[in-house]
């Protein structure tokens, strides 16, 4: 998306739906598609026959179920045929990118009712049939040996601890916060509080990141139904409007680790995507103009870095937001009141859509015990690869 592209506020989300996230061995990929889509269509008050175009987000069809390789894997379980359906895969930003494509198609007049659905089935596999194994065997024979997601982000964590005085306790408290939030989300993978000591004493994955600093791999699906704002019928719909969408691919897969300019203190993709979305939404003071945020906390360090990348604080001050409980429910800027990826889990293709469902639910004042009071504008953030790809979506409940 070009940085000067106009606002997306002429696009409305009128239906949202999400399955439970977890180890859903009893459900197939198709079951998850049907449940999320049916909930979203019911919420929107539309039938399957009214969907004119759809985007299916599945990041890893090669893992376990071999589903999600094309649009056929959305059309078949829903019985929707004869319309364009596109499979989207963009690492952890896949779901957000599906929404971006649907919004662009609506804005271009290519369809009147669009669906964006994200789904992933990551638990139907043996422990040895992992994403790490796939990367090692199918990608570059040298670069990927020993590569893990935790190892990637641990590099950033160690550097930030050295430069800014961030402690292991600061990182662990992000997990404590998000697990507390997760207790109020009936669809989260994990719904139990944890203590600081439990996070710190859980098995080390890649120093300083422990098991409880890391999100689980998960099954789940989420869906949104979208139309143009001019077609909203407020007697029928409960619309949430898209203020801005930014998507940036700011580096190659291995480039951060072979670039002498890289300081491992920030993700350029975050900053680029945020700049696009903020410009479209007219946001100049994010801390004052946004009411809640869903950040891609695949590891606790990523949430901390993203506070700065999204402009919620000055460089080096992210730790102060955690220490001051600014980002806890009831604080000035609640972050990951869903429980985040640390509690909800991370069915990769579904996560970006799930975040939009979460924020939309708050903007409708329907989030129950975890409701952010008076929320009018929210933001979702995803980052994929080694900080290579990022998406920022801004939502508003007023047109």
N, C-alpha and C positions, 0 to 999 in steps of 0.2 A: 504494500500500500504506500503510495507516494505521500511524503510528509505534508503536502499541501492539499490533500484530498479533503473535500468538504465534510462537515459533520454527518454522522450517521443517524441523527435524531429523528429522521423520517422513517425509521424502522422500529417496529414494536414487537416485543415478545408477548404473546397472548396465552401461551400454554407451557407448563413445565411439568416434568415427571422424572422420578428417580427410583431405581430399585434400592433395596438394602445393599450395602457394600460388605464383603466378607469372603469367607471360604464357602462358596455356594456350589458345592459338589452336586447338590440335588437338582440344580438348574442348568440347562444347556445355554449355549450362546444365543440361540434363537429365543429361548424363554426370556432371557434378559432383554433382548430387543423388544419383544412383544410387550412386556410389562412396562418398560419406560415409555415406549411410544403410546401405549394405550392410556396411561396416566396423563401424558402431555396433551393428547388429542381430546380427552374428556375435559381437561381443564380449559382448553381453548374452545371447546364446543364445536369441534370440526370432526368430520369422519375421514377415514383413510382415503376415500375417493376424492376428497377435496385437496389433498396434498398434490402440488404440481411439480415439485422438485425436492430432492433430499440429498443430504450429505452424511455419509457414514464414516465415523472416526474410529479406526482400529489401528493401533501403532505396531502391534506385533502378531500378525496372523500366523507366523511360523511357529509360535510357541504353543504347543499343546493341542489346540483344537483345530488349527488350520481353517479358521473362519475369519471373515473380514477382509478377504483378498480383493473383493470388488463390490460394487453396489448391489449385486445379486444377493448378498448376504443380509441386506436390509429388505429388499423387495420380497423375498420368499417368505420370511416369517410373518410379514404384514399383509401379504397378498396385494402388494402395490406394484403394478406393472404398467408399462407404456409411458413412463415419465423418466426424465433424466435423474439418475442417482449416481453420485460420485463418491468413491472411497478416498478419504483424506488420511495421510500419514505424515506427521511432522514431529516425531518424537513426542515429548510430553506436552507440546503445544498443539497436538492433533485436534483435540476437541474444540479448542478456541478457534483454530483455523477453519474447522467445519462451520462454526457460527459466522466467521468472517466471510466465508464464501457464500453462505446463504444470504447474509445481509447485502452483499454486493449484487447478487442476482436479483433480489427484490428491488434494490435501488435502480438497477438497470432496466427494470420492467420485464425481465425474462420469465417471471412467475409472480403469482399473487399470494400464494400460501407455500411456505417453505418449512422443511424439517431439518434440524441438525441433531444427530443422535450419535453418542459416543458409547462404545462398549468394549470390554476386554475380559477375557477369561484366562487369568494367569495362574490359577491354582490347579488346573487339571493337567499336571505334569509332575514328573519325579523331581526331587531336589537336584539331581544331576543334569536335568534338562532345562537349564536356566538361561536367562537373558545373557549373563556373563559368558556361559558356554557358547551361545550362539555368536556373540561378538568375536570371541577368540577363534572359532572355527570358520566363520564365514566372512570376516573382514580382514584387514591387513595383518599378515602373519607376524609382523614385528611389533607394530604399534599397540595391538590389543593384548599381547601377552602380559598378564598381571593386571590388566585394567579392570577396575571396578568403579561403580558410581561413588561408593563411599570414599574410595581412595582419591578420586578426582576432587571431591569437595573438601576432603581433609586437608589438601594442599592450601586451599583458601582459608580454612579455619586456622591452621597453624600460623599463616602469615598475618592474619587479622589479629590473632591473639598477641603476636609479637609487636605489631605496629600500634594497636589502639588500646591495649590493656584489657581486651576481652578475656574473660576467664571461662574455664570449663563449666563453672556454675551458671554463668550467663546463658550459655548454650543449653544446658540441662533445664533451666527454668523456662525456656521456650517449650520444651516437651511437656513439662509439668503444666504449663498454661493450656496448651492445646489438648492434653488428655483431660483436664478439668472441663474444658468446653465440650469435649466429645461425650461426656456423661449425659449431656442434655440433647444429644442427637440420636434418635432411635434408629437411624440408618447407618451409623458409623460402624466400621469394622471392630474397633475397640471402644468400649464404653466404661472404662474404669479409670479412676484417678491414679496418679502415681506421685511419689515423693521425690525430692531432689536426690536423696541418697539412692533410691532405686534406679534412677537414670544414671547416676555416676557409677554405680556398682554393677550395672548390667554389662554383659560381655563386650569387650572392646572390638570394634570392627576395623577401624582405621583411625589411629590417634588423631584428634581427641574425640572422635565420634564413636559412641557406643551403639548397641542394638536399639536402645530407646531414644537415641538421637536420630534414628532412621525409620522411614515409613515402611510398612509391609507391602508386599505384592498382593493383589486383591482381585476379586471378581466384582463386576458391577456394570450398570448402564445408566445413562441419563439422557434426557431428550428435551428440546425446546421447539415450539412452533412459533413461526414468525410471519408477520405481514407488514405492509406499509402502514405508517401511522394514519394516513388519510382514510384507510379502510377500517380503522378501529370503531367498534360499536360499543360504547361504554355501558350500555344497558346489558350487554352480553359478555364483554371482555373485561379482564383486569390487567390492563397493559402495563408493561415496563419498557421504557424506551432506551435505545442504545445511543449514548452520547458520543462515544468514540471507540475506535478499535485500532490498536497498533500491533503490528507483527514485524519482527526484525530477525533476519539471519545475519548475525554480525561477525561470525568467525566460522572456520571450518572445524571438522570433527576433532582433529588433534592440534589445531593451530595454537591454542592457549599455551600448550606445553613446549612449543618450539618457536615462540615469539619472544624475542629479547625485550620487547617493550611491555610485556605483560607483568603487572605487579601483583596479581592475584588478590586484589582488594575489592573488586567490583566486577559486574558483568555488563559489558557494553551493550549487549542485546537488550537487557532490562532498560537501560537508559534510552536507547533508541526507540523501543516500543512505547515507553511511557511518554516520550516527547511527542510522538505521533498522536497518541490517544488524548493527551492533555490539550494539544493544539485544536483538535477537532471539538473537544468538549468545552474549550474556553477556560480551562483550569490553569491558574497561575500560582495558587497557594494550596497544594494538595492537602496539607495537614488541616487546613481550615475548611476545605470545600468537599471533602469526602467523609462519609459517616461510618463506613465499615469496609473491610478489605479481606479478601481471600488470597493469601500468598502461597506459592508453591513450596511448601515446607517439606520437600522430599527428605531433606536433612535439616536439622535445626539451624545450622550455619546459613543455609540459603535464605531462611526467613530473615535472619539478622542482617545479612548483606542487602537484601531487597528493601529494607526500611530506608536505607540511604539511597539506593538506586532510584527509588520512586519519589524521592524528595521529601520524605516525612521527617527527616532530621539532617543535620549537617554531617559531613564526613567525620567518622570517628565517634559519633554520638549515639549510634544504634543501641549500644549496651545500656544507655540511660533510659531508653524507652522500656526495656525489659525490667530494669531495676526499679523504675517508677511505676510499674504496672499500667503504663499508658495503653498498652495493646491488649489488656485483659478486658473481658466483658464488664462494662461499667466504666471503663477508662475512656480517655479522650478519643482514642482511635482503636476500637476493637478489631483485632486481627485473628482470623481463623476461628470464629465463634462456632463453626461447624465441627471443630476438632482438627481441622486441617488434614493434610495427608497423613500426619503422624497418628491420628485417630481414625479418620475415615478410610485410610488405605489408599492405594494408588493403582486402580485399573486404568492403565495409561491413557488409552483412547477415550475414556469416559471422564477423566478428572476435570478437564477444562469446562466441559458442559455441566458437570456436577456443581462446580463453583458458581456458574451463572444461575443455576437453579437455586442455590443457597442464597445468593444476594437478592435475587428476585423475590424470594420468599420473605426476606426481611423488609424489602421495599413495599411489599403488600401488607406488612404487619401481621404475618401469619407464622412466625418462627417459634411460637410458644415460649418455653422457659428461657431459651437463649436469645430471644428477640432483642435487637439493638433498638432502643426506644427512639422514636422520631426519625428513623433512618429515611433519607430521601435520595441519597446518591451513594452508590457503592462501586467498588473496583475489584476485578479479578486479575490474577497474574499467574502465568505459567512460564516455566523455563525448561528447556530440554537440551540433551547432549551435555557436553562439558561447559554449560553456560553459553551455548552457541545460538540457540533459538529462543526468543521470548515473545510472549503475547501479553497485552494489557487491554482489557475491556472495561469500559465505564458505563454504568447503568443508572437510570434516573426514573423516578416514579411520576414525574411531571413532564408534560410535553410543552 
